[in-house]
Every structure is written in C-alpha cells, then in structure tokens.
Amino acid sequence: MAGVKHWTEVLGREMGSKMTLAPANIQYTKDAVIGLIDSGYTDINLNCVFEKGWTEADATILYHQLKDLADYILENNLEDELDISIFQEHIGHPKDKSDDANWCGGLG
C-alpha cells in the first residue's frame, strides 16, 4: 500500500487493477471495489470467469452488488473520477468478429 500511495500521491499517477469475479467471490464485489477506490485506485477492470458454474442465484447476487456499487459511486460523485470496466457502455453487447484481443494478458 505504501507503493500505491507513492505512485498516486508523489508521482501523480493513476493506479489500476483487475479483479476476476466468480461465483465464489461475487458477494464481496462492492466492498472489494470500494477498498480499491479508498486505496487510490481509479482504473478497475472487473472480469467475470467464463467457466461453467454460474447460476441464476449468482446472477442475482452480482446484480445487487453492482447496483449497490453504482449507487455508492453516484452518491459520492465519483463517476467522472473512475473507470470501472463493467460499467462501460459497450458491456453487454456482442464484440465485433474482428476483435480477438485477449484482455487477460494472454497471446490471443
């Protein structure tokens, strides 16, 4: 955390991180993201695992976590200060067939 503080406060840089959401951890989504925000992170990528195992109950939990997180961001006027990938406008729409980028850092 000292490194994050130095990076953001002394060097004036933005701090980013990636969080992978899975059925086993979605109940912590809001608190985990708020923890990153409170620690100075402004660019937070939330990615869901694609493996089987998701249920409708998991979807309901994730929906409420994201709704509560969005409410927190709006109530604290943070929407212009943060880039949280799961709230970007293109989320929920099919990708173009030519877009074969691997956002997990792999080779494609």
N, C-alpha and C positions, 0 to 999 in steps of 0.2 A: 504494500500500500504506500510505502514511502516513495517507491519508484513512480507510482501513478501520480502522487502529489507533486513530485519534482517535474515530471513530464508535463502536467497540466498547468501548474502554478508558476514554476520557474521558467520553463521553456515555452509556455503559452501554447502548447499543442493540444489537440483533441485526442481523447482516449477512446478506443473502440474495443469491442469484444464480441464473441459469438457464443450463443447458448443453444444447445440442442434440446428440443422438447420431445419427451417421450411419455407414454402413459404412466410410467413410474415416478415422474418428477413434475408433471404439469400442475399439481396443486400448489407448487411453490413459485410459479411463474411470476406473479405480480410482485411478491416480496423480493425475489431474486433480482428482478429488473430494477426495482426501486433501490435495492442495495447498490447496484452498479451505478445508478444515477447519483445517489448520495456520495459515492466514492469518486465522482468526477467523470464518469463515462458518458459520452454524448452520442456515440455511434454504436448501436446494439443490434446485432443480427440474431434474430430468433428463427431457427430452422427446426422443422418437425422431422423426426425419423420417418422413413418411408416403409420400414419393415411392417409385416403384419402384426396385429395385436391391439390396434385401436378399436374401441367400442363406441357406441352412441353415448354411453355414460362418460367416457373420456372426453368426447367432443363437447359435452355439456359443461364439464369442469373447465376445459380450456376456454370455451366461450366466456364463462363468467370471470375467469382470471384475466382475460384480455379486455373485457368490458370494464372491470374494476381498474385495470391498469390505465386504460384510456381515460376513464373518469379522473384518476389521480393526475395524469398529465395535464388534462384540461383545467382541473381545479387549481393547479399550481402554475398555470400559464407557461408550461414547458414545451408546448407543441412546436414552437419555432426554434427551440434550442437543441432538440433531439432528433436523431434519425434512427427510428426503430423500424427495422425492415418489415416486420409482419404487418405494419400499418401503412405501408406504401400502396399507392393506388393500383399498381399492376398485380398485387397479390390477389389470388382467386381467379385470375384469367389465364387461359392457356398461353404458353410461351410460343413464340414463332418457331417453326420447324428448323430454321437455320441457327437458332440459339442453342448450341450444345455446350455452353460453359458449365463447368463443374464448380459450384460455389463452395465445395467442401475442401478445396485445395488440391484435389487430385489432378490427374492428367487428362481428364475428359470423359 
